[in-house]
Amino acid sequence: MSVMRKTSLFLWMLVAVSALAVLAMVPGGRTAAAAEDAPTLTPAPPPPFDLKDESRIKAGKRRFAANCAGYCHGSDGSAGRGPSFRNRSDFDRQLAFVTIRDGRKGSDVMPPWGNAFSTDEIWELVAYLGTLAEQKE
């Protein structure tokens, strides 16, 4: 194959790839892959129990210790690689539920736990985190 023919083939491939990239764009200028990274807009369901229930808080504490404490949030919730939950007047229980369920991508990465934990188990975690948010440093 001649150099001229190879160059022409390369340019056509480049045009095709560029066209596919443009076609992959979704509204707002993000690519389809970026749209998949966007957080879900599904709101949290209402808590199925009282978030002050001591047995549910203890269950959340055990789940936190087993899954969240070591590397990410620290054994006492005062931060590790992830944010601290202690002394947080801005703690939003609904947002905490959605973040645990759906995860977070970007600079503040957190895996989604919605397939690993039931709705009740996520709310137990939120109940425990709420007690941490009320604790002073």
C-alpha positions in Angstrom: 0.0 0.0 0.0 1.4 3.4 -1.0 2.2 6.1 1.5 -0.5 8.3 -0.1 -3.1 5.6 0.3 -2.1 5.0 3.9 -2.3 8.7 4.7 -5.7 8.9 3.0 -7.0 5.9 5.0 -5.6 7.4 8.2 -7.4 10.7 7.6 -10.7 9.0 6.8 -10.4 7.0 10.1 -9.6 10.2 12.0 -12.7 11.8 10.5 -14.8 8.8 11.4 -13.6 8.7 15.0 -14.2 12.5 15.3 -17.8 12.0 13.9 -18.5 9.3 16.4 -17.2 11.4 19.3 -19.6 14.2 18.2 -22.5 11.8 18.0 -21.7 10.5 21.5 -22.3 13.9 22.9 -25.4 14.4 25.1 -27.2 17.7 26.0 -25.0 19.9 28.0 -21.8 19.1 26.2 -20.9 16.0 28.2 -20.2 12.6 26.6 -22.4 9.6 27.1 -19.7 8.2 29.5 -19.8 11.3 31.6 -23.5 11.2 31.7 -23.2 7.7 33.3 -20.9 9.2 36.0 -23.5 11.8 36.9 -25.2 11.2 40.3 -28.6 9.8 40.3 -31.6 12.0 40.9 -33.6 9.4 42.6 -34.4 10.8 46.1 -34.0 8.8 49.3 -37.1 7.0 50.5 -38.4 8.0 53.9 -36.7 6.2 56.8 -38.7 3.0 57.7 -37.9 3.4 61.4 -37.0 6.1 63.9 -33.4 7.2 63.3 -33.0 7.6 67.1 -33.7 3.8 67.7 -30.7 2.6 69.6 -30.8 -0.9 68.1 -30.7 0.5 64.6 -27.9 2.9 65.5 -25.8 0.0 66.9 -26.5 -2.0 63.7 -25.3 1.0 61.7 -22.2 1.3 63.8 -21.3 -2.4 63.2 -21.8 -2.0 59.5 -19.8 1.2 59.5 -16.9 -0.5 61.4 -16.9 -3.4 58.9 -17.2 -1.4 55.7 -16.5 2.3 56.0 -14.1 2.9 58.9 -10.6 1.6 58.1 -9.4 3.3 55.0 -12.1 5.8 54.2 -13.7 7.5 57.3 -11.6 6.4 60.3 -12.7 4.1 63.0 -14.4 6.8 64.9 -15.8 8.7 61.9 -13.3 11.5 62.3 -12.0 11.1 58.8 -9.5 9.0 56.9 -9.4 9.4 53.2 -13.1 10.4 53.2 -14.7 13.2 55.2 -15.3 13.4 58.9 -18.8 12.9 60.2 -18.2 14.3 63.7 -19.6 17.7 64.8 -21.4 18.3 61.5 -24.2 20.8 61.8 -24.6 20.5 58.1 -25.2 16.7 58.1 -28.1 16.0 55.7 -29.6 12.5 56.3 -31.3 12.4 52.9 -28.1 13.3 51.1 -26.2 10.7 53.2 -28.6 8.0 52.2 -28.3 8.9 48.5 -24.6 9.1 48.7 -24.3 5.7 50.4 -26.7 4.1 48.0 -25.4 5.6 44.7 -21.8 6.5 45.5 -19.9 9.5 44.4 -17.5 10.0 41.5 -15.1 12.8 40.6 -12.6 14.2 43.1 -14.5 12.8 46.1 -14.9 9.1 45.1 -17.1 6.7 47.0 -18.3 3.3 45.8 -22.1 2.8 45.6 -23.4 0.4 48.3 -27.0 0.2 47.1 -26.5 -3.3 45.7 -24.7 -4.5 48.8 -27.0 -3.1 51.5 -30.8 -3.0 51.8 -32.7 0.2 52.3 -33.0 -0.6 56.0 -29.3 -1.2 56.3 -28.4 2.1 54.6 -30.8 3.9 56.9 -29.1 2.2 59.9 -25.8 3.6 58.6 -27.4 7.0 58.3 -28.8 6.7 61.8 -25.3 6.0 63.2 -23.7 8.8 61.1 -26.3 11.2 62.6 -25.1 10.4 66.1 -21.5 11.1 65.0 -22.6 14.4 63.4 -24.0 15.4 66.8 -20.7 14.6 68.7 -18.3 17.4 69.3 -14.7 16.7 68.3 
